[in-house]
Amino acid sequence: MPREMQLTEKLEILMSLAAEDREGPPETARPLPPRLRYAADAGALRPLNIRVLRGSGRPIKLLRILMTNACALNCHYCPMRRDRAMRRTLLKPEELVRIFLGALRRGWCEGLFITTGIPARPEKVTDDLIAVLEMLRVRHQFAGYIHVKLVPGAEQAQVERITALATRVSVNLEAACGDTLERVAPEKQLATTLVTLERARQVVVANRAEERAGRPRDGRQPGGVAGMTMQFVVGATPDSDRTIMGRVTSLYAGGGIHHAHFSAFRPIRDTPMEGAPAAPVLREHRLYQADWLVRTYGFAPNEVVYEDNGNLPLAVDPKAAWALAHPESFPVDVSSASYEHLIRVPGVGPRSARRIVDERRRSVIRGLSDLRQFGVVTNRAGGFLSLRGRRLQPVRWTQQLALWRPEDEVGARHEVYDFSPGTFR
Ligand code: SF4
């Protein structure tokens, strides 16, 4: 059996492709140019990595590339900031394309995620991103998944072109509020970022509408139809979870956005925020859960429960917090409740709620063991449920809470990341 190649070996081969225009095995490649000498360094800014994207469909293995870790801006929280001493690298568009096609040919990935620092004017950086996309889509006829992080301040025509060629585009908003953003990123303006987001959104919404009307998808010109994403650094600014969720839900309302990413702030060595406390990862997790409730469970934004300081409770997940604040809504009877009521029960997700509704048409639900078969987490749900008018578990809800850990999932996945906040989100 041939030995499975380690990721670091793969990356060395891929980086050697960056230096080589000629066809041939990597060992004949010329040495890397000085600007790429440190590109294979491990650590928080490792510029290449392979990761599996799990969406609603089949998982896709993505090659994620940081085009450059050089940046002309000086955001206080960011390891790539201008004033921080670190080794910088920059891939030219044709080098990035060679690396990706090399990985694709070897079957190491199926799609691409490109993000970048901003070492020059936004228009120049965006021109380079467009060059990458045009080479892949037009010259090499690549019709697979490409996600591109947009650069705030790019021109309208550039944003339209890049979104037309990408499967998904995303925008780093960083903070929910312009004033607080300027405190940690003095050269950034939230208004400029929002203009870029709106320009891309128009393209995405129009292309989605055309697909719904029957236009077949052209993988080489997908028009961002996978939906946009946006990213917030949580805890770098004093913005509360209520403020962040308010911004997120108002942006969702305009359409074209698939989901938000939340990155708990972590202090980075040799930055002005080195001494600032890290945000609890559990806070990031709670925001994902609250976002999930709004996007998937049908909760209205104003139903999300916050503490007096405007943050989500850390001790209980947002669905349990809502359930505890609304005792009048429980118990929910599994023999008659609608799907919409069932998914509001802690421990019942969309799949198990659907199973309950389907199964009770065919057979009689007898108790907790049947519900367990349908995927209900019965030690969480039991105290909130009844069956034909009889409570399924005679415990008080407050006692019920002791039966699960605060970090338990409510549908959303929690990711542990190796990168600086937001680099690859
Ligand atoms: S957050 Fe982005 S713009 Fe700001 S310093 Fe980092 S890479 Fe540059």
Boltz pocket constraint, residues with backbone or C-beta under 6 A from the ligand:
constraints:
  - pocket:
      binder: B
      contacts: [[A, 70], [A, 71], [A, 72], [A, 73], [A, 74], [A, 75], [A, 78], [A, 79], [A, 80], [A, 81], [A, 82], [A, 116], [A, 117], [A, 118], [A, 185]]
      max_distance: 6.0
